[in-house]
């Protein structure tokens, strides 16, 4: 059982966490024909857009209600109404995801009442789904906002119907990349199941070119598919943060669910594959048996480099849990762990302590580590401490291919093993080179 600590300081120095609104917008971007709408100032939207564009290197559709000093005082209903009508006129979205921000949450705008009144005044938009996620950025983090958006989606859109035995709902948390979701989709469909991903950033943010420009997302889970979620026979929640959404589906449609907290590493992937085999009543395809043997061989090849290494991580709770369990299975020691927000998983981590803090806390705790794991904001710390840095999380703005990176399944687990293992090899070669140079200089 880990001890969860919160540093006793009044400000965040070099923040680690991203805002809830950013997380909600990322979830909304996994729906087709979507444009996320931030209810706040233009700066709130601009900041989120910059982070997502730099990470995915894609055009990211985001809109804002453009609150000013005056409208903040008088109320934002007119801004929301005008923003929605403008989007309908200019972009023709199939669905709109509305996120609040710290500005409007502090004021206390009753957005759900605003939306009801706007629909009453404009029956021409009665067909348009508008999903609202409360995402104040003065508390919580990216993972919380992502989960809030998914919970709002499954609460609002799915409709009841006759259960389809082969259909499963996949609730994919913020810890999973577009490449991860593509790999999971391939695994699930190999068992003859028909998955509906909520959301599916694997289709919308996977780095593809469309024939023409669109001001809304061109791929992802459709509104029609979202309505069919109520007919699924089972819900698979990927990440502890998706448990709340899975419970909503269970309460609304009596759909059983199972939560998989991690899909990286031999044992977690075995459990996932076995669950799919039981759910589908189909045998495990031979290609996954071979991939499993490849992962076993990769673990044998790399364990010499992982054994007793001290690793420090700065990640969102779901991703932190997954990586800690995976790294410990390879014989490493968790030197320090810093995260962004509360989660039921934190106390269950098999380490001494975890800190909910910022990158200043992380830099102090990570001294004498052999490897740092976190987003690109750790690069400066890694340089100051002269410690190798494995990039993981959001944002990663100094590497290419973030939309395709895969860390789940047998193949994704091998990719992580080789990526980290190669860093250890480089570090060892650098130490030997420095020793040789110092030895030669000492003889002189």
Secondary structure by P-SEA (a helix, b strand, c coil): cbbbbbbccccccccccccaaaaaaaaaaccccbbbbbcccaaaaaaaaaaaaaacccbbbbbcccccaaaaaaccaaaaaaaaaaaaacccccbbbbbbcaaaaaaccaaaaaaaaaaaaccccccbbbbbbbcccccccaaaaaaaaaaaaaacccccccccccbbbbbccccccaaaaaaaaaaaaaacbbbbbcccccccccccccccccccccccccaaaaaacccccbbbbccccaaaaaaaaaaacccccccccccccaaaaaaaaaaaaaaacccccaaaaaaaaaaaaaaaaccccccbbbbbbbccaaaaaaaaaaaaaacccccbbbbcccccccccccccccccccaaaaaaaacccccccccccaaaaaaaacbbbbbbcccccccccccccccccaaaaaaaaaaaaaaaaaaaaaaaaaaaaaaaaaac
